[in-house]
Amino acid sequence: MIVVFTDLDGTLLDENYSYEAAKPALNYLLRSNIPIVFCSSKTRAEIEVYRREMGIKDPFISENGAAIFIPKYYFDFPYAYTKQLDDYNVIELGTEYSVLRETLERIRRTTGYEIVGFGDMTVEEVARDCGLSLKEAKLAKLREYDEAFSILEGDEREILRLIREAGLNYTKGGRYYHIIGNNDKGRAVHILTELYSKKFKDVKTIGIGDSLNDLPMLMTVDIPVLVKKRDGTYDMDIERIMEGKLLKAEGIGPSGWKWAIENIVIKGKGDEK
Ligand SMILES: [Mg+2]
């Protein structure tokens, strides 16, 4: 059984948050009952909107690997989870939002640098900055384990060093830095893969991403796929770190996504890699 783990922003979604270009491939997976697991820096509230819209019923990973949401009756065997919430069993791997906010605030105070987090911005500001509707921006601000921030003025490397000194971590998505706990997409993908391996005997995982926060996910799956960024180039760091192991999709964001599914799943080209 194939399981597809995918990033959203810049991967399945283009810069206007459209997945139109990927639709034929998406529909193929849905018809074939191939699990599609979103693995995004987005919040649970944001991800739920896309799942509902696309008709996906599989588990998902929110906020850069901070939490795994598994529909209650999805796996018919017992497994460890942190809490139950609505219709999910939730496996929490991340650090509480308030702790992340306090750390960012302390760094701002001690360095005097101009750092702006989602928590400092109004719904209107987030909407404008991200090109989201007000409704979407409201969902984007419902952060549980990850604070998105930008550095308006200050030494990037020093800020990132101070984050690490505080025992926390950071990653960079398309538009923002993210301060997070000791979670990454890879650990969450690994846990879900174990559960899938128990459900289906033979599991082959595909991971599709576009930027550095996808690296741990790409390093964890059987077939890592990198789509082109908006400017038509591939993420240089991922290219360098993963070298020959990577399958480079021909296409930007959702077009590359469609290319990947067509070539790996539909034509079965992944076996050659
Ligand atoms: Mg992305």
Residues whose N, C-alpha, C, O or C-beta is under 5 A from the ligand:
A	BS01	MG	D7 L8 D9 G10 T11 D210 S211
